[in-house]
Amino acid sequence: MKKIVLSMLTIAGVFSGQALAAGDIAAGQAKAAVCAACHGADGIAMIPGYPNLKGQNEQYLALSLNAYKKQERTGGLAAVMQAQASMLNDADIANLAAYYSSLK
Protein backbone atom coordinates (compact mmCIF):
# COMPACT_ATOMS: atom_id res chain seq x y z
CA MET A 1 0.00 0.00 0.00
CA LYS A 2 2.84 2.40 0.85
CA LYS A 3 4.41 1.77 -2.57
CA ILE A 4 1.15 2.64 -4.32
CA VAL A 5 0.76 5.89 -2.38
CA LEU A 6 4.39 6.82 -2.99
CA SER A 7 4.01 6.08 -6.70
CA MET A 8 0.87 8.21 -6.92
CA LEU A 9 2.58 11.12 -5.15
CA THR A 10 5.57 10.85 -7.50
CA ILE A 11 3.33 10.88 -10.57
CA ALA A 12 1.36 13.85 -9.20
CA GLY A 13 4.62 15.71 -8.60
CA VAL A 14 5.78 15.12 -12.17
CA PHE A 15 2.53 16.35 -13.63
CA SER A 16 2.36 19.39 -11.35
CA GLY A 17 5.90 20.31 -12.45
CA GLN A 18 4.81 20.13 -16.06
CA ALA A 19 1.80 22.32 -15.35
CA LEU A 20 4.07 24.86 -13.65
CA ALA A 21 6.16 25.08 -16.81
CA ALA A 22 3.28 25.73 -19.21
CA GLY A 23 3.79 29.37 -20.11
CA ASP A 24 2.95 31.40 -23.21
CA ILE A 25 6.15 32.26 -25.09
CA ALA A 26 4.66 35.22 -26.98
CA ALA A 27 3.21 36.74 -23.81
CA GLY A 28 6.56 36.22 -22.08
CA GLN A 29 8.39 37.99 -24.90
CA ALA A 30 6.07 40.99 -24.56
CA LYS A 31 6.58 41.07 -20.79
CA ALA A 32 10.38 40.72 -21.11
CA ALA A 33 10.91 44.32 -22.27
CA VAL A 34 11.50 45.39 -18.66
CA CYS A 35 13.95 42.51 -18.10
CA ALA A 36 16.03 43.55 -21.12
CA ALA A 37 17.44 46.57 -19.27
CA CYS A 38 19.57 44.28 -17.10
CA HIS A 39 19.47 40.89 -18.82
CA GLY A 40 19.82 42.04 -22.44
CA ALA A 41 17.31 42.17 -25.28
CA ASP A 42 18.26 38.62 -26.29
CA GLY A 43 18.61 37.26 -22.76
CA ILE A 44 22.39 37.72 -22.73
CA ALA A 45 23.38 40.21 -20.03
CA MET A 46 25.85 42.89 -21.08
CA ILE A 47 26.51 43.94 -17.48
CA PRO A 48 29.02 41.87 -15.50
CA GLY A 49 27.40 40.11 -12.56
CA TYR A 50 23.96 39.92 -14.16
CA PRO A 51 22.90 36.40 -15.20
CA ASN A 52 22.10 35.32 -18.74
CA LEU A 53 18.51 34.14 -19.03
CA LYS A 54 18.67 32.84 -22.60
CA GLY A 55 18.13 29.09 -22.73
CA GLN A 56 17.84 28.63 -18.96
CA ASN A 57 15.68 25.79 -17.69
CA GLU A 58 12.03 26.88 -17.60
CA GLN A 59 11.25 25.46 -14.17
CA TYR A 60 14.43 26.95 -12.72
CA LEU A 61 13.45 30.40 -13.99
CA ALA A 62 9.92 30.11 -12.62
CA LEU A 63 11.14 28.85 -9.24
CA SER A 64 13.75 31.63 -9.08
CA LEU A 65 11.24 34.38 -9.86
CA ASN A 66 8.84 32.99 -7.28
CA ALA A 67 11.63 32.88 -4.70
CA TYR A 68 12.43 36.54 -5.38
CA LYS A 69 8.73 37.41 -5.18
CA LYS A 70 8.47 35.69 -1.78
CA GLN A 71 11.73 37.38 -0.69
CA GLU A 72 13.32 33.97 -0.14
CA ARG A 73 16.37 34.97 -2.18
CA THR A 74 18.58 37.56 -0.56
CA GLY A 75 22.03 39.04 -1.06
CA GLY A 76 23.66 40.70 -4.01
CA LEU A 77 21.10 42.36 -6.22
CA ALA A 78 18.17 40.44 -4.72
CA ALA A 79 16.45 43.67 -3.66
CA VAL A 80 16.23 44.74 -7.31
CA MET A 81 14.81 41.38 -8.36
CA GLN A 82 12.42 41.27 -5.41
CA ALA A 83 10.96 44.61 -6.51
CA GLN A 84 10.61 43.44 -10.12
CA ALA A 85 9.17 40.03 -9.18
CA SER A 86 6.65 41.58 -6.80
CA MET A 87 4.90 43.09 -9.82
CA LEU A 88 4.49 39.71 -11.56
CA ASN A 89 1.54 37.38 -11.23
CA ASP A 90 1.78 33.59 -11.66
CA ALA A 91 0.97 33.77 -15.37
CA ASP A 92 3.62 36.45 -15.96
CA ILE A 93 6.23 34.28 -14.25
CA ALA A 94 5.26 31.19 -16.26
CA ASN A 95 5.27 33.22 -19.49
CA LEU A 96 8.68 34.80 -18.84
CA ALA A 97 10.13 31.40 -17.94
CA ALA A 98 8.72 29.90 -21.13
CA TYR A 99 10.08 32.74 -23.25
CA TYR A 100 13.62 32.76 -21.90
CA SER A 101 13.88 28.96 -21.94
CA SER A 102 12.77 28.93 -25.59
CA LEU A 103 15.69 31.12 -26.68
CA LYS A 104 18.50 29.07 -28.20
C-alpha angles and dihedrals in degrees: 000000000000090000091053093050092046091049092050092050091049092051091047090051092052093050094045089053090053091050090051090056097051102108133151110252095201093050089047091052090053091049093047094075090093091048092054092073090072105014099042131252090271096039093263110117116227093193117082112244095028114109125241111242098187111115096358118150110277096225092046091054093048093047091047094051091048090050090053090047091053090045090240091130115069138168132055111028094343092121090062092049093044089057092048094044092048088068093055126091124208093268092050090052093048091047095049091047091050092048098049093043090052093059112099 
